[in-house]
Amino acid sequence: MSKEQLLLKIEQKRTELVEIVLKHGFTATPTIKVSQDLDNLLNQYNTGKSEKSLSN
């Protein structure tokens, strides 16, 4: 997945998270799930970014 595609997914997941928080609250199970999904996407982005930095 390209960096641009990953950033798009991150933004979509952030929007989804905000909507779920407004509907269910911060501690609801759906909120936690989407938050974890967002964390995973951010980790993928940061890992890819750091790997490229190390190879330069």
MARDO-699644 format. One record per atom (N, C-alpha, C, O): residue number from 1; x, y, z; atom name; residue in three letters. Coordinates in steps of 0.1 Angstrom, whole numbers. Atoms other than C-alpha are relative to their C-alpha. Layout:
REM residues N
{num NUM | X X | Y Y | Z Z | atomo CA | residuo ALA}
...
//
This chain:
REM residues 56
{num 1 | X 8 | Y -12 | Z 0 | atomo N | residuo MET}
{num 1 | X 0 | Y 0 | Z 0 | atomo CA | residuo MET}
{num 1 | X 9 | Y 12 | Z 0 | atomo C | residuo MET}
{num 1 | X 19 | Y 13 | Z 7 | atomo O | residuo MET}
{num 2 | X -9 | Y -12 | Z 1 | atomo N | residuo SER}
{num 2 | X 14 | Y 34 | Z -9 | atomo CA | residuo SER}
{num 2 | X -3 | Y 9 | Z 12 | atomo C | residuo SER}
{num 2 | X -13 | Y 7 | Z 19 | atomo O | residuo SER}
{num 3 | X 1 | Y -10 | Z -11 | atomo N | residuo LYS}
{num 3 | X 19 | Y 62 | Z 16 | atomo CA | residuo LYS}
{num 3 | X -12 | Y 8 | Z -1 | atomo C | residuo LYS}
{num 3 | X -19 | Y 10 | Z 9 | atomo O | residuo LYS}
{num 4 | X 12 | Y -8 | Z 2 | atomo N | residuo GLU}
{num 4 | X -9 | Y 82 | Z 1 | atomo CA | residuo GLU}
{num 4 | X -13 | Y -8 | Z 3 | atomo C | residuo GLU}
{num 4 | X -22 | Y -3 | Z 9 | atomo O | residuo GLU}
{num 5 | X 11 | Y 8 | Z -3 | atomo N | residuo GLN}
{num 5 | X -33 | Y 53 | Z 3 | atomo CA | residuo GLN}
{num 5 | X -2 | Y -2 | Z 15 | atomo C | residuo GLN}
{num 5 | X -13 | Y -2 | Z 21 | atomo O | residuo GLN}
{num 6 | X 0 | Y 2 | Z -14 | atomo N | residuo LEU}
{num 6 | X -24 | Y 47 | Z 39 | atomo CA | residuo LEU}
{num 6 | X -5 | Y 12 | Z 7 | atomo C | residuo LEU}
{num 6 | X -12 | Y 12 | Z 17 | atomo O | residuo LEU}
{num 7 | X 5 | Y -13 | Z -6 | atomo N | residuo LEU}
{num 7 | X -29 | Y 84 | Z 48 | atomo CA | residuo LEU}
{num 7 | X -15 | Y 1 | Z -2 | atomo C | residuo LEU}
{num 7 | X -22 | Y 6 | Z 7 | atomo O | residuo LEU}
{num 8 | X 14 | Y 0 | Z 3 | atomo N | residuo LEU}
{num 8 | X -63 | Y 82 | Z 31 | atomo CA | residuo LEU}
{num 8 | X -8 | Y -9 | Z 10 | atomo C | residuo LEU}
{num 8 | X -18 | Y -5 | Z 16 | atomo O | residuo LEU}
{num 9 | X 7 | Y 9 | Z -9 | atomo N | residuo LYS}
{num 9 | X -73 | Y 52 | Z 52 | atomo CA | residuo LYS}
{num 9 | X 1 | Y 5 | Z 14 | atomo C | residuo LYS}
{num 9 | X -9 | Y 4 | Z 22 | atomo O | residuo LYS}
{num 10 | X -1 | Y -5 | Z -14 | atomo N | residuo ILE}
{num 10 | X -60 | Y 69 | Z 84 | atomo CA | residuo ILE}
{num 10 | X -11 | Y 11 | Z 1 | atomo C | residuo ILE}
{num 10 | X -18 | Y 12 | Z 12 | atomo O | residuo ILE}
{num 11 | X 10 | Y -11 | Z -1 | atomo N | residuo GLU}
{num 11 | X -82 | Y 100 | Z 77 | atomo CA | residuo GLU}
{num 11 | X -14 | Y -5 | Z 0 | atomo C | residuo GLU}
{num 11 | X -22 | Y 0 | Z 7 | atomo O | residuo GLU}
{num 12 | X 13 | Y 6 | Z 0 | atomo N | residuo GLN}
{num 12 | X -112 | Y 78 | Z 69 | atomo CA | residuo GLN}
{num 12 | X -3 | Y -6 | Z 14 | atomo C | residuo GLN}
{num 12 | X -14 | Y -5 | Z 19 | atomo O | residuo GLN}
{num 13 | X 2 | Y 6 | Z -13 | atomo N | residuo LYS}
{num 13 | X -107 | Y 59 | Z 102 | atomo CA | residuo LYS}
{num 13 | X -2 | Y 10 | Z 11 | atomo C | residuo LYS}
{num 13 | X -10 | Y 8 | Z 20 | atomo O | residuo LYS}
{num 14 | X 2 | Y -10 | Z -9 | atomo N | residuo ARG}
{num 14 | X -104 | Y 91 | Z 121 | atomo CA | residuo ARG}
{num 14 | X -14 | Y 6 | Z 0 | atomo C | residuo ARG}
{num 14 | X -20 | Y 8 | Z 10 | atomo O | residuo ARG}
{num 15 | X 14 | Y -4 | Z 2 | atomo N | residuo THR}
{num 15 | X -137 | Y 103 | Z 107 | atomo CA | residuo THR}
{num 15 | X -10 | Y -10 | Z 6 | atomo C | residuo THR}
{num 15 | X -19 | Y -6 | Z 13 | atomo O | residuo THR}
{num 16 | X 9 | Y 11 | Z -6 | atomo N | residuo GLU}
{num 16 | X -153 | Y 70 | Z 116 | atomo CA | residuo GLU}
{num 16 | X 0 | Y 0 | Z 15 | atomo C | residuo GLU}
{num 16 | X -10 | Y -1 | Z 21 | atomo O | residuo GLU}
{num 17 | X -2 | Y 0 | Z -14 | atomo N | residuo LEU}
{num 17 | X -139 | Y 72 | Z 151 | atomo CA | residuo LEU}
{num 17 | X -8 | Y 12 | Z 6 | atomo C | residuo LEU}
{num 17 | X -15 | Y 10 | Z 16 | atomo O | residuo LEU}
{num 18 | X 8 | Y -11 | Z -5 | atomo N | residuo VAL}
{num 18 | X -154 | Y 107 | Z 157 | atomo CA | residuo VAL}
{num 18 | X -15 | Y -3 | Z 0 | atomo C | residuo VAL}
{num 18 | X -22 | Y 0 | Z 9 | atomo O | residuo VAL}
{num 19 | X 15 | Y 3 | Z 1 | atomo N | residuo GLU}
{num 19 | X -188 | Y 96 | Z 145 | atomo CA | residuo GLU}
{num 19 | X -4 | Y -10 | Z 10 | atomo C | residuo GLU}
{num 19 | X -15 | Y -9 | Z 16 | atomo O | residuo GLU}
{num 20 | X 4 | Y 10 | Z -10 | atomo N | residuo ILE}
{num 20 | X -188 | Y 65 | Z 167 | atomo CA | residuo ILE}
{num 20 | X 1 | Y 6 | Z 14 | atomo C | residuo ILE}
{num 20 | X -7 | Y 2 | Z 23 | atomo O | residuo ILE}
{num 21 | X -1 | Y -6 | Z -13 | atomo N | residuo VAL}
{num 21 | X -176 | Y 85 | Z 197 | atomo CA | residuo VAL}
{num 21 | X -13 | Y 9 | Z 3 | atomo C | residuo VAL}
{num 21 | X -19 | Y 8 | Z 14 | atomo O | residuo VAL}
{num 22 | X 12 | Y -9 | Z -2 | atomo N | residuo LEU}
{num 22 | X -205 | Y 110 | Z 192 | atomo CA | residuo LEU}
{num 22 | X -13 | Y -9 | Z 2 | atomo C | residuo LEU}
{num 22 | X -22 | Y -5 | Z 9 | atomo O | residuo LEU}
{num 23 | X 12 | Y 9 | Z -1 | atomo N | residuo LYS}
{num 23 | X -230 | Y 81 | Z 189 | atomo CA | residuo LYS}
{num 23 | X 0 | Y -9 | Z 13 | atomo C | residuo LYS}
{num 23 | X -10 | Y -10 | Z 19 | atomo O | residuo LYS}
{num 24 | X -1 | Y 11 | Z -10 | atomo N | residuo HIS}
{num 24 | X -217 | Y 56 | Z 215 | atomo CA | residuo HIS}
{num 24 | X 8 | Y 5 | Z 13 | atomo C | residuo HIS}
{num 24 | X 6 | Y -2 | Z 23 | atomo O | residuo HIS}
{num 25 | X -8 | Y -4 | Z -11 | atomo N | residuo GLY}
{num 25 | X -193 | Y 75 | Z 238 | atomo CA | residuo GLY}
{num 25 | X 14 | Y -5 | Z -1 | atomo C | residuo GLY}
{num 25 | X 17 | Y -14 | Z -10 | atomo O | residuo GLY}
{num 26 | X -14 | Y 3 | Z 1 | atomo N | residuo PHE}
{num 26 | X -156 | Y 71 | Z 245 | atomo CA | residuo PHE}
{num 26 | X 4 | Y -14 | Z 4 | atomo C | residuo PHE}
{num 26 | X 13 | Y -20 | Z -1 | atomo O | residuo PHE}
{num 27 | X -4 | Y 13 | Z -5 | atomo N | residuo THR}
{num 27 | X -156 | Y 38 | Z 263 | atomo CA | residuo THR}
{num 27 | X -8 | Y -12 | Z -5 | atomo C | residuo THR}
{num 27 | X -7 | Y -23 | Z -1 | atomo O | residuo THR}
{num 28 | X 8 | Y 11 | Z 6 | atomo N | residuo ALA}
{num 28 | X -181 | Y 18 | Z 242 | atomo CA | residuo ALA}
{num 28 | X 9 | Y -9 | Z -8 | atomo C | residuo ALA}
{num 28 | X 19 | Y -6 | Z -14 | atomo O | residuo ALA}
{num 29 | X -7 | Y 10 | Z 7 | atomo N | residuo THR}
{num 29 | X -169 | Y -14 | Z 226 | atomo CA | residuo THR}
{num 29 | X 3 | Y 4 | Z -15 | atomo C | residuo THR}
{num 29 | X 14 | Y 2 | Z -20 | atomo O | residuo THR}
{num 30 | X -3 | Y -4 | Z 14 | atomo N | residuo PRO}
{num 30 | X -173 | Y -1 | Z 190 | atomo CA | residuo PRO}
{num 30 | X 11 | Y 11 | Z -1 | atomo C | residuo PRO}
{num 30 | X 19 | Y 11 | Z -10 | atomo O | residuo PRO}
{num 31 | X -9 | Y -11 | Z 0 | atomo N | residuo THR}
{num 31 | X -153 | Y 30 | Z 199 | atomo CA | residuo THR}
{num 31 | X 14 | Y -6 | Z 2 | atomo C | residuo THR}
{num 31 | X 24 | Y -2 | Z -5 | atomo O | residuo THR}
{num 32 | X -13 | Y 6 | Z -3 | atomo N | residuo ILE}
{num 32 | X -124 | Y 9 | Z 213 | atomo CA | residuo ILE}
{num 32 | X 5 | Y -7 | Z -12 | atomo C | residuo ILE}
{num 32 | X 17 | Y -6 | Z -16 | atomo O | residuo ILE}
{num 33 | X -4 | Y 7 | Z 12 | atomo N | residuo LYS}
{num 33 | X -124 | Y -13 | Z 182 | atomo CA | residuo LYS}
{num 33 | X 5 | Y 9 | Z -11 | atomo C | residuo LYS}
{num 33 | X 16 | Y 6 | Z -17 | atomo O | residuo LYS}
{num 34 | X -4 | Y -10 | Z 10 | atomo N | residuo VAL}
{num 34 | X -122 | Y 16 | Z 158 | atomo CA | residuo VAL}
{num 34 | X 13 | Y 7 | Z 4 | atomo C | residuo VAL}
{num 34 | X 22 | Y 10 | Z -5 | atomo O | residuo VAL}
{num 35 | X -12 | Y -7 | Z -5 | atomo N | residuo SER}
{num 35 | X -96 | Y 33 | Z 179 | atomo CA | residuo SER}
{num 35 | X 13 | Y -9 | Z -1 | atomo C | residuo SER}
{num 35 | X 23 | Y -5 | Z -5 | atomo O | residuo SER}
{num 36 | X -11 | Y 10 | Z 2 | atomo N | residuo GLN}
{num 36 | X -74 | Y 1 | Z 178 | atomo CA | residuo GLN}
{num 36 | X 3 | Y -1 | Z -15 | atomo C | residuo GLN}
{num 36 | X 15 | Y -2 | Z -18 | atomo O | residuo GLN}
{num 37 | X -2 | Y 0 | Z 15 | atomo N | residuo ASP}
{num 37 | X -79 | Y 0 | Z 140 | atomo CA | residuo ASP}
{num 37 | X 9 | Y 12 | Z -4 | atomo C | residuo ASP}
{num 37 | X 18 | Y 10 | Z -12 | atomo O | residuo ASP}
{num 38 | X -7 | Y -12 | Z 3 | atomo N | residuo LEU}
{num 38 | X -67 | Y 35 | Z 138 | atomo CA | residuo LEU}
{num 38 | X 15 | Y 0 | Z 5 | atomo C | residuo LEU}
{num 38 | X 24 | Y 3 | Z -2 | atomo O | residuo LEU}
{num 39 | X -14 | Y 2 | Z -6 | atomo N | residuo ASP}
{num 39 | X -37 | Y 28 | Z 161 | atomo CA | residuo ASP}
{num 39 | X 8 | Y -9 | Z -10 | atomo C | residuo ASP}
{num 39 | X 20 | Y -6 | Z -12 | atomo O | residuo ASP}
{num 40 | X -7 | Y 9 | Z 9 | atomo N | residuo ASN}
{num 40 | X -27 | Y -1 | Z 138 | atomo CA | residuo ASN}
{num 40 | X 4 | Y 7 | Z -13 | atomo C | residuo ASN}
{num 40 | X 15 | Y 5 | Z -18 | atomo O | residuo ASN}
{num 41 | X -3 | Y -7 | Z 12 | atomo N | residuo LEU}
{num 41 | X -29 | Y 21 | Z 107 | atomo CA | residuo LEU}
{num 41 | X 11 | Y 10 | Z 2 | atomo C | residuo LEU}
{num 41 | X 21 | Y 12 | Z -6 | atomo O | residuo LEU}
{num 42 | X -10 | Y -10 | Z -3 | atomo N | residuo LEU}
{num 42 | X -8 | Y 48 | Z 124 | atomo CA | residuo LEU}
{num 42 | X 13 | Y -7 | Z 2 | atomo C | residuo LEU}
{num 42 | X 24 | Y -2 | Z -2 | atomo O | residuo LEU}
{num 43 | X -13 | Y 8 | Z -2 | atomo N | residuo ASN}
{num 43 | X 18 | Y 22 | Z 135 | atomo CA | residuo ASN}
{num 43 | X 5 | Y -4 | Z -14 | atomo C | residuo ASN}
{num 43 | X 18 | Y -4 | Z -16 | atomo O | residuo ASN}
{num 44 | X -5 | Y 4 | Z 13 | atomo N | residuo GLN}
{num 44 | X 20 | Y 9 | Z 99 | atomo CA | residuo GLN}
{num 44 | X 6 | Y 12 | Z -7 | atomo C | residuo GLN}
{num 44 | X 17 | Y 11 | Z -13 | atomo O | residuo GLN}
{num 45 | X -5 | Y -12 | Z 6 | atomo N | residuo TYR}
{num 45 | X 25 | Y 45 | Z 87 | atomo CA | residuo TYR}
{num 45 | X 14 | Y 4 | Z 6 | atomo C | residuo TYR}
{num 45 | X 24 | Y 6 | Z -1 | atomo O | residuo TYR}
{num 46 | X -13 | Y -3 | Z -7 | atomo N | residuo ASN}
{num 46 | X 52 | Y 52 | Z 113 | atomo CA | residuo ASN}
{num 46 | X 11 | Y -10 | Z -2 | atomo C | residuo ASN}
{num 46 | X 22 | Y -6 | Z -4 | atomo O | residuo ASN}
{num 47 | X -10 | Y 11 | Z 2 | atomo N | residuo THR}
{num 47 | X 70 | Y 19 | Z 108 | atomo CA | residuo THR}
{num 47 | X 5 | Y 2 | Z -14 | atomo C | residuo THR}
{num 47 | X 18 | Y 1 | Z -16 | atomo O | residuo THR}
{num 48 | X -4 | Y -2 | Z 14 | atomo N | residuo GLY}
{num 48 | X 71 | Y 25 | Z 70 | atomo CA | residuo GLY}
{num 48 | X 9 | Y 12 | Z -1 | atomo C | residuo GLY}
{num 48 | X 19 | Y 12 | Z -8 | atomo O | residuo GLY}
{num 49 | X -7 | Y -13 | Z 1 | atomo N | residuo LYS}
{num 49 | X 83 | Y 60 | Z 75 | atomo CA | residuo LYS}
{num 49 | X 14 | Y -2 | Z 6 | atomo C | residuo LYS}
{num 49 | X 24 | Y 4 | Z 1 | atomo O | residuo LYS}
{num 50 | X -13 | Y 2 | Z -6 | atomo N | residuo SER}
{num 50 | X 111 | Y 50 | Z 99 | atomo CA | residuo SER}
{num 50 | X 9 | Y -9 | Z -7 | atomo C | residuo SER}
{num 50 | X 21 | Y -8 | Z -8 | atomo O | residuo SER}
{num 51 | X -8 | Y 9 | Z 8 | atomo N | residuo GLU}
{num 51 | X 122 | Y 21 | Z 77 | atomo CA | residuo GLU}
{num 51 | X 6 | Y 8 | Z -12 | atomo C | residuo GLU}
{num 51 | X 18 | Y 5 | Z -15 | atomo O | residuo GLU}
{num 52 | X -5 | Y -7 | Z 11 | atomo N | residuo LYS}
{num 52 | X 126 | Y 45 | Z 48 | atomo CA | residuo LYS}
{num 52 | X 11 | Y 10 | Z 5 | atomo C | residuo LYS}
{num 52 | X 21 | Y 12 | Z -2 | atomo O | residuo LYS}
{num 53 | X -10 | Y -9 | Z -5 | atomo N | residuo SER}
{num 53 | X 145 | Y 70 | Z 70 | atomo CA | residuo SER}
{num 53 | X 13 | Y -8 | Z 3 | atomo C | residuo SER}
{num 53 | X 24 | Y -2 | Z 1 | atomo O | residuo SER}
{num 54 | X -12 | Y 8 | Z -3 | atomo N | residuo LEU}
{num 54 | X 169 | Y 42 | Z 81 | atomo CA | residuo LEU}
{num 54 | X 8 | Y -4 | Z -13 | atomo C | residuo LEU}
{num 54 | X 20 | Y -5 | Z -12 | atomo O | residuo LEU}
{num 55 | X -6 | Y 5 | Z 12 | atomo N | residuo SER}
{num 55 | X 176 | Y 31 | Z 45 | atomo CA | residuo SER}
{num 55 | X 7 | Y 12 | Z -7 | atomo C | residuo SER}
{num 55 | X 15 | Y 9 | Z -17 | atomo O | residuo SER}
{num 56 | X -6 | Y -12 | Z 7 | atomo N | residuo ASN}
{num 56 | X 186 | Y 67 | Z 34 | atomo CA | residuo ASN}
{num 56 | X 14 | Y 3 | Z 5 | atomo C | residuo ASN}
{num 56 | X 20 | Y 12 | Z 1 | atomo O | residuo ASN}
//
